[in-house]
Amino acid sequence: MQTCRMPVVNRLKEFLTEKGISVYRFRLDLDMSQTTAYKLVNNPKQIPSGEVLGKICDYYSVPVQKIIEWIPPLDNEKASELTEEN
C-alpha cells in the first residue's frame, strides 16, 4: 500500500463548477495569469499561496474551507482518488 503525503488538497475546481464559474471568468475576476489559474483549477495538489487564497475568499465571500480541504492521514484512499481524477 502506498502512503499519501498530501495533508491538504485544493477544491477550487469543485467550487467553481458548483458556482457555474469558468476558469476564464475566475482568472479575470482575480486578475491572475492563465497559467496560474489553470494550474490551481486542474491540479488539487497545487495549493494557492496565502495571498491568492485570500483574494479568492475575499472576492467570492467564502471561507477557506470551501477552497482548501484537509485530508486526514487515515483517509489516503480519498486523497488518492482526488489526484487520480486529474
Secondary structure, DSSP 4 states (H G I P E B T S, - for coil): -PPP---EEE-HHHHHHHHT--HHHHHHHHT--HHHHHHHHH-TT-PPPHHHHHHHHHHHT--GGGTEEE--GGGHHHHHHHHHH-
